[in-house]
């Protein structure tokens, strides 16, 4: 578990040219919005440009794999969160 103030070290090398898609359900928006912002900040800290990060809100968890499959099959992103 990461402690407050501890330096984050990514488990892999991150290529700044990657396009990352973040799919999230808006059912608990007050909780999830903070997680999405944190994920975006972390990706930017690792060198991914803001314009290379796309967010895809969906109504519930059922839609997450459907949108993920669309993005992956359409080669719109290099990775999904």
C-alpha positions as CSV (number, residue, x, y, z in Angstrom):
1,X,0.0,0.0,0.0
2,X,1.3,3.4,-0.9
3,X,1.8,5.9,2.0
4,X,1.1,9.6,1.8
5,X,4.0,11.5,0.3
6,X,5.6,8.4,-1.1
7,X,6.9,8.7,-4.7
8,X,4.8,6.8,-7.3
9,X,6.8,4.5,-9.6
10,X,4.9,3.1,-12.6
11,X,5.1,-0.7,-13.1
12,X,6.0,-0.3,-16.8
13,X,7.6,2.2,-19.1
14,X,5.0,4.7,-20.4
15,X,5.2,5.9,-24.0
16,X,4.0,9.5,-24.2
17,X,2.5,8.8,-27.6
18,X,-0.1,6.5,-26.1
19,X,-3.8,7.3,-26.3
20,X,-5.5,6.3,-23.1
21,X,-9.3,5.9,-22.6
22,X,-10.9,6.1,-19.2
23,X,-14.4,4.6,-19.0
24,X,-16.4,5.1,-15.8
25,X,-19.9,4.8,-14.6
26,X,-21.6,8.0,-13.3
27,X,-23.9,6.2,-10.8
28,X,-21.8,7.4,-7.9
29,X,-20.5,10.5,-9.6
30,X,-19.4,12.2,-6.4
31,X,-16.9,9.4,-5.7
32,X,-16.0,8.4,-9.2
33,X,-15.2,12.0,-10.4
34,X,-12.3,12.2,-7.9
35,X,-10.9,8.9,-9.1
36,X,-11.1,10.0,-12.7
37,X,-9.3,13.3,-11.9
38,X,-6.7,11.4,-10.1
39,X,-6.2,9.0,-12.9
40,X,-5.8,11.8,-15.4
41,X,-3.3,13.6,-13.2
42,X,-1.3,10.5,-12.8
43,X,-1.2,9.8,-16.5
44,X,-0.1,13.4,-17.2
45,X,2.6,13.0,-14.5
46,X,3.8,10.0,-16.4
47,X,4.1,12.0,-19.6
48,X,0.8,11.4,-21.4
49,X,-0.5,14.6,-22.9
50,X,-4.0,15.8,-21.8
51,X,-5.2,15.6,-25.4
52,X,-4.2,11.9,-25.5
53,X,-6.5,11.0,-22.6
54,X,-10.2,10.6,-23.4
55,X,-12.9,10.1,-20.8
56,X,-16.1,8.1,-21.5
57,X,-18.8,8.4,-18.9
58,X,-21.5,5.7,-19.0
59,X,-24.7,5.3,-16.9
60,X,-23.8,2.1,-15.1
61,X,-21.2,-0.7,-14.9
62,X,-23.0,-2.8,-17.6
63,X,-22.0,-0.3,-20.3
64,X,-18.3,-0.2,-19.4
65,X,-17.2,-3.4,-21.3
66,X,-19.4,-2.4,-24.2
67,X,-17.8,1.0,-24.7
68,X,-14.4,-0.6,-24.0
69,X,-14.9,-3.1,-26.7
70,X,-15.9,-0.4,-29.2
71,X,-12.8,1.7,-28.4
72,X,-10.5,-1.3,-28.6
73,X,-12.0,-2.7,-31.8
74,X,-11.9,0.8,-33.4
75,X,-8.3,1.2,-32.4
76,X,-9.2,4.5,-30.9
77,X,-6.9,3.9,-27.8
78,X,-3.8,2.1,-26.9
79,X,-5.0,1.3,-23.4
80,X,-8.2,1.5,-21.3
81,X,-8.8,2.2,-17.7
